[in-house]
Amino acid sequence: MGEYKYFQNETVTYFEPLNKQSFDLFLCFCGIEACPPRYSYDKVRSQYLIHYILDGEGIYKVNDTTYHLKKNQGFLITPETQHYYQADEQNPWTYIWIGFNGVKAAHYLNYANLNKQNLIFECQDSASLYNCVKKMFELNADTPSNELEIQSLLYLFLSKLASNNANIDLKHRSKVAAEGYLEQSIEFINNYYMKPIKINDIASYIGVNRSYLTSIFKQKLNISPQEFLMNFRMEKASHQLMNSNQPINEIAKSVGYPDPFAFSKVFRKIYGKSPKQYRETK
């Protein structure tokens, strides 16, 4: 059975299992602390250590880089690495920490995209991380079931970080994809606005349905693709009206409107006057 070290006072709760029997992954210690202003620490560790900020702010210095961190952010300290962290003077942080090691510790951390090259993370689900550590405090009685549950809570804590990273990565990929679709759509419009193209043609070209294309335009540009295409065509037409003597029906055709009456109606809607009146103001 396991043996434990546990203590608690007004600012710190600390828990440490003394028998660390798993080789793959094992808990070294965990805790929660409301730090006084400018409280700092710089002791080199022999294990992995994660701090997650519940409130307040502070700095973390490592590898000649200083990170200014706040609530819902966290940082990884890797074994045998010189580092320094300090609570803010005006708004000192309160954090949970969890120290662990094992032959698979680095492997599991990589699931959360945490390693020597990426030491900082952000997680909005503070309750889940806090509850994992809080539950460990409650399991300080020396029983076989508690020993197993503590081990499971360590895995759960890391799984929460891995899941958080997966969600961030998915959102990032979705954002990048949307920006790519928008760029392709505008390029298509720029190349084919002079033809009678429809929004379905644009959606088909980039390989998405019309409703998704509309949502991208509204999210990124705050207008529909139909409005964007119409504005794009009218801007091209207004330039021709002001800088050439080309007949209005020819200008209409050159911006994708075979029907000059439909063209004039849209032009008036945007500019408040007919193409002829607009030209006469030059």
C-alpha positions in Angstrom: 0.0 0.0 0.0 1.0 3.6 -0.5 2.3 6.1 2.1 1.7 9.8 1.8 2.8 13.2 3.0 0.0 15.7 3.4 -0.3 19.1 5.0 -2.5 22.2 4.7 -2.5 25.8 6.0 -4.2 29.0 5.0 -2.3 29.5 1.7 -1.0 26.0 0.7 -2.3 22.5 0.4 0.3 19.9 -0.4 0.1 16.1 -1.2 2.9 13.7 -2.0 2.7 9.9 -2.3 5.9 8.4 -1.0 5.8 5.1 -2.8 6.0 5.7 -6.5 5.5 2.3 -8.0 4.5 2.9 -11.6 7.3 3.1 -14.1 5.2 4.5 -17.0 3.8 7.5 -15.1 3.6 8.3 -11.4 2.6 11.3 -9.3 5.4 12.9 -7.4 3.4 15.6 -5.6 0.6 18.1 -6.2 -0.7 21.2 -4.5 -2.5 24.5 -4.6 -1.2 27.9 -3.4 -2.4 31.5 -3.1 1.0 33.2 -3.5 2.0 36.4 -1.7 3.1 39.3 -3.9 6.4 38.7 -5.7 6.7 35.2 -4.3 9.3 33.4 -6.5 10.9 30.0 -7.0 13.9 28.8 -9.1 14.8 25.4 -7.8 15.8 22.9 -10.6 13.4 19.9 -10.6 14.1 16.3 -11.3 10.5 15.7 -12.5 8.0 17.3 -14.8 6.0 20.0 -13.1 2.8 21.7 -14.4 1.5 24.9 -12.9 -2.0 26.1 -13.9 -3.2 29.6 -12.9 -6.6 29.8 -11.2 -6.4 33.5 -10.6 -4.0 36.4 -10.7 -0.9 36.7 -12.8 2.9 36.4 -12.8 6.0 35.6 -14.9 7.8 32.5 -15.9 11.4 32.7 -17.2 13.1 29.9 -19.0 15.6 29.7 -21.9 16.2 33.4 -22.0 12.4 34.0 -22.5 10.0 35.7 -20.1 6.3 34.7 -20.3 3.7 37.0 -18.7 0.9 34.6 -17.7 -2.5 35.0 -16.2 -5.7 33.2 -15.3 -6.5 30.1 -17.3 -2.9 29.8 -18.5 -0.3 27.3 -17.4 3.4 26.4 -17.8 5.5 23.3 -17.9 8.8 22.9 -16.1 10.9 20.1 -17.5 13.4 18.0 -15.5 16.9 19.5 -14.9 16.0 22.8 -16.5 17.0 26.2 -15.0 13.9 28.4 -14.6 12.3 31.1 -12.5 8.8 32.1 -11.8 7.3 34.9 -9.7 3.9 36.1 -8.7 2.8 39.6 -9.7 3.2 42.3 -7.1 -0.3 43.8 -7.6 -2.2 40.7 -8.6 -0.4 37.7 -7.3 -1.4 34.3 -8.8 -3.1 31.4 -7.2 -2.3 28.1 -8.9 -2.5 24.4 -8.7 0.6 22.4 -9.5 1.2 18.7 -10.2 4.6 17.0 -10.4 5.1 13.7 -12.1 7.6 11.5 -13.8 7.9 8.1 -15.6 9.3 6.7 -18.8 6.1 7.7 -20.7 5.7 11.2 -19.1 7.2 13.1 -22.1 5.1 10.9 -24.4 1.9 11.8 -22.7 2.8 15.5 -22.5 3.3 15.5 -26.3 -0.4 14.6 -26.6 -1.1 18.0 -25.1 1.6 19.6 -27.3 3.7 20.3 -24.2 7.5 19.8 -24.5 10.7 21.8 -24.3 9.8 23.8 -27.4 6.3 24.6 -26.2 6.0 25.2 -22.5 2.9 27.4 -22.3 -0.7 26.4 -22.6 -4.2 27.9 -22.2 -7.2 26.0 -20.9 -10.7 27.5 -20.2 -11.8 24.4 -18.3 -10.3 25.3 -15.0 -12.8 23.3 -13.0 -11.8 20.0 -14.5 -8.1 20.5 -13.7 -8.7 21.9 -10.3 -11.1 19.0 -9.4 -8.4 16.4 -10.4 -6.0 17.9 -7.9 -8.6 18.6 -5.2 -9.7 14.9 -5.4 -6.1 13.8 -4.9 -6.0 15.8 -1.6 -9.0 13.9 -0.5 -7.4 10.5 -1.1 -4.6 10.8 1.4 -5.7 7.8 3.4 -3.4 4.8 3.0 -5.6 2.3 1.0 -5.0 0.3 -2.2 -8.1 1.8 -3.8 -6.9 5.4 -3.1 -3.5 4.5 -4.6 -5.2 3.3 -7.8 -7.6 6.3 -7.9 -4.7 8.8 -7.5 -3.0 7.1 -10.5 -6.2 7.4 -12.5 -6.5 11.1 -11.6 -3.1 11.8 -12.9 -4.0 10.2 -16.2 -7.3 12.2 -16.2 -5.4 15.5 -15.6 -3.2 14.8 -18.6 -6.1 13.7 -20.7 -7.9 17.0 -20.0 -4.8 18.9 -21.3 -4.6 16.6 -24.4 -8.4 17.1 -25.1 -8.0 20.8 -24.7 -5.1 20.8 -27.2 -7.2 18.8 -29.7 -10.0 21.3 -29.4 -7.7 24.2 -30.0 -6.1 22.5 -32.9 -9.5 21.7 -34.4 -10.5 25.3 -34.1 -7.2 26.5 -35.6 -7.6 24.1 -38.6 -11.2 25.3 -39.1 -10.1 28.9 -39.0 -7.3 28.3 -41.5 -9.6 26.4 -43.8 -12.2 29.2 -43.7 -9.6 31.8 -44.5 -8.4 29.6 -47.4 -12.0 29.3 -48.8 -12.5 33.0 -48.5 -9.3 33.7 -50.4 -10.2 31.2 -53.1 -13.7 32.7 -53.4 -12.4 36.3 -53.9 -9.8 35.1 -56.4 -12.6 33.3 -58.4 -14.7 36.5 -58.3 -11.8 38.6 -59.4 -11.2 36.3 -62.4 -14.8 35.7 -63.4 -16.9 38.7 -62.3 -17.3 39.7 -66.0 -19.2 36.4 -66.6 -22.8 35.8 -65.3 -21.5 33.7 -62.4 -23.7 32.8 -59.4 -22.9 32.0 -55.8 -23.4 28.3 -56.4 -20.6 28.5 -59.0 -18.2 29.9 -56.4 -19.2 27.3 -53.8 -18.8 24.5 -56.4 -15.4 25.8 -57.4 -14.0 25.7 -53.9 -15.8 22.5 -52.9 -18.2 23.7 -50.2 -22.0 24.1 -50.1 -23.6 27.5 -50.5 -24.7 27.9 -46.8 -21.2 27.2 -45.5 -19.8 29.7 -48.0 -22.3 32.3 -46.8 -21.4 31.7 -43.2 -17.7 32.2 -44.0 -18.3 35.6 -45.7 -20.6 36.8 -42.9 -18.1 35.7 -40.3 -15.0 37.2 -41.9 -16.5 40.2 -43.9 -19.9 40.8 -42.3 -21.6 40.5 -45.7 -23.0 37.7 -47.8 -21.1 36.4 -50.8 -23.9 37.8 -53.0 -23.4 41.3 -51.6 -19.7 41.0 -52.0 -20.0 39.9 -55.7 -22.5 42.7 -56.3 -20.3 45.4 -54.7 -17.3 44.1 -56.5 -19.0 44.3 -59.9 -20.4 47.8 -59.2 -17.1 49.1 -58.1 -15.6 47.9 -61.4 -18.5 49.5 -63.3 -18.2 52.8 -61.5 -14.5 53.0 -62.4 -15.4 52.4 -66.1 -18.2 55.0 -66.0 -15.8 57.6 -64.6 -12.8 56.8 -66.8 -14.2 55.8 -70.2 -16.8 56.7 -72.7 -17.9 53.1 -73.2 -21.7 52.6 -73.6 -23.5 51.7 -70.4 -24.9 48.5 -71.9 -21.3 47.4 -72.7 -20.1 48.2 -69.2 -23.0 46.2 -67.9 -21.9 43.2 -69.9 -18.3 43.6 -68.9 -19.2 43.2 -65.2 -21.5 40.2 -65.7 -24.9 41.8 -66.4 -26.2 40.9 -69.9 -29.4 42.9 -69.0 -28.6 46.6 -68.8 -31.9 47.3 -66.9 -31.0 44.8 -64.2 -27.5 46.4 -64.0 -29.0 49.9 -63.7 -31.3 48.8 -60.9 -28.4 47.3 -58.9 -26.2 50.3 -59.6 -28.9 52.7 -58.3 -29.4 50.6 -55.2 -25.7 51.0 -54.3 -24.8 54.5 -55.5 -28.2 56.2 -55.2 -28.3 57.3 -58.9 -28.4 55.7 -62.3 -25.3 54.8 -64.2 -26.0 57.8 -66.6 -26.4 60.2 -63.7 -23.3 58.9 -62.0 -21.3 59.4 -65.2 -22.5 63.0 -65.6 -21.1 63.9 -62.2 -17.5 63.3 -63.4 
